[in-house]
Amino acid sequence: MPYIGHMHRRRTSDAALPDPHAVIQHAALRAGNEIDTLVGDFLAQIREIPPYSDGAVPEESLREMAELSIGLLLQTITREPGAREALEQLALELGRSRADQGVPLGDLLKAVRLDFRVIWSSLVQRLDDDGEASALLLGGTEVWDAVESYSERVLLAYQQRITESARELEVEQRRWFDRLLQSGGARSDLVARTSQLLRIQADRECTVYVGVRPESGLGAYRDRLRAAGGQGYLHDFGEFEILLCQMGPKRELPEAEGVRGIRIGPVEGLRGVPHAVQLGLAGLDAVGTPQSCLGTAELWPRLAVARIGEFMPDLIREVLSGLWAIDAVERERLIRTVEVYLETAGIQQTADRLFYHRNTITNHLTRFAELTGFDVTDARHTTRVELAVCALRAEAQAGHATERGQTP
C-alpha cells in the first residue's frame, strides 16, 4: 500500500475506527465535487512524462481522458451503478488510442497509475480526523484495486491494438509490394509508398534474395540481418520467398550462411527491385533449388544455358563430344576439375578444393584440352566450355542420359 503521509496525530483503537468503506465513499464524493482541481493536478504531473510533454497526445484529448478516468474511478470507488462497466470501456478506448498515437507502454502505465496518486492524495486531504485516516489506510485496497483493474484493462487493450496494427501493417506491406512488382518500378508514387511502409530508403542500394519455400532459409537470414542493424522485408510470392535487404552506410550484409536461393544486387533503389526479382525467379527456374546462395556470377552461365533450351544438345556435342572417347569415371573427373577451375580461376585453388596436387590439376586440364580441343586456360575458350558444362549438368539434372558421342 502506498505511503499516506503524516496522517496520525494520535493512536486510535481499532474498536473506535469508523467503517473504512464509508470513509472512502465520503472522501470520494467530496473529491468528485472538485474534479477540475484533480484534473489540473493530473495534467501538471503528466507533462513531466516525455511522450506527453513532447505533444504525442493532443492537449484536448489528454484533458478529456483525465476528466473521464478520474471521474469514473471515483464513481467506481463509491460503487455507483454502471461506473465499473463504463471504466472498463474507457480503458479499452484509452489503450487503443495511445497505441495508435505511439505512446510507449511503460509511459502509458505511468500515466494511468498517476490517476491513483492524484486520487489518493485528494482522499487524504479530505479526512476529518485520525480515525478516518486509519480507516482509509485499512480500506485503501478498494482504491488500489479499482486503479489496478483499470490499468490491466488499458494494458490488454494496448497490446491487442499493437497486434492488430502489426497485422494491418503486414497486409498493407504485402499489397503495396505486390503493386510495386506489378508496376516494374515505373511509378514514383508506388515507390514512395512502398518505401514508407517497408522502412526501406527508396534511393539507397538494396539486395534481393529469392528462394523456394520453405527451404530457402530466408526467414532466419532476415532475423540475422535485423540483429546486425539492417532492414529486411520478407514477402511470400506463391511458392517463392523474396527478401529485400538494406544496410546502413558503411555496413555490410551478414554472410548468407544457410540461405538456399539467388542473390541479386546491389540494386539501385526500390525502382530496380522488380527487375531483380524477375532475374532471381528466372535463375531459380534455371537451377531449381540451390544448395547454397548463388550470386549472379554463378547464375549467368546457368541462366544462359536455360535460355538456349532445345539447342543445349548441340552445344554439348560441339564442345564436349571428345570426352565420350574415355570411360565415365575419367570423364567425370575431368569435368569436375574444369568446373572448379572455372569457379576459382587458379591451379592451386582448384587443387586445394579437390585435394589434388597442382600437377594433377594441370594434367587434367591438359587432358581435357587434348580430348575436346578447348583450353580452359585460354580466355577465348572459357565461355563456351563453361556454358557447355552447365548445359551438361542441366541435362543430367533433368534426367537425360548422355551416350558416347551423342547427347539427348
Number of C-alpha atoms within 10 A of each C-alpha: 8 10 7 16 9 8 16 14 10 9 9 14 9 10 6 9 17 15 15 20 17 15 23 28 20 16 24 25 16 16 22 20 11 11 19 16 14 22 24 15 16 23 18 10 14 20 14 12 13 13 17 19 13 11 11 14 17 11 13 9 10 17 17 11 17 22 16 16 23 25 23 24 25 26 21 23 22 20 13 12 10 11 18 19 12 16 24 19 15 19 25 19 16 21 27 22 17 19 20 13 12 13 18 13 16 10 15 23 15 13 21 25 16 18 21 21 15 18 26 22 13 21 24 20 13 17 20 11 12 16 24 24 28 23 21 28 18 15 17 19 13 17 21 18 13 18 26 16 15 22 22 16 21 26 23 15 22 26 16 16 19 17 12 13 15 12 12 11 14 15 11 15 21 19 12 18 22 16 17 24 21 11 15 17 19 14 12 14 11 19 23 17 16 24 19 13 15 21 13 23 19 20 15 15 20 25 22 24 27 31 28 23 18 11 17 25 20 27 19 12 21 21 13 17 21 16 11 14 14 19 20 25 20 19 19 13 14 8 9 17 23 24 20 23 23 26 22 14 8 5 11 13 16 15 11 19 11 15 23 22 32 30 25 25 17 16 18 14 19 28 22 22 25 21 16 23 22 15 21 25 22 18 29 22 13 19 20 15 18 17 12 15 21 21 16 16 11 13 20 15 20 25 21 15 22 21 13 15 10 11 12 22 18 17 21 24 19 14 20 24 19 18 23 18 11 12 10 12 8 13 16 13 12 19 19 15 23 25 18 17 21 17 14 13 14 15 19 17 16 23 19 12 12 14 11 13 13 17 12 14 23 16 12 19 21 17 15 22 16 13 16 17 14 19 18 22 17 9 9 11 14 16 13 18 24 20 23 24 22 22 26 25 15 19 18 13 12 9 9 13 12 16 10 13 13 14 18 15
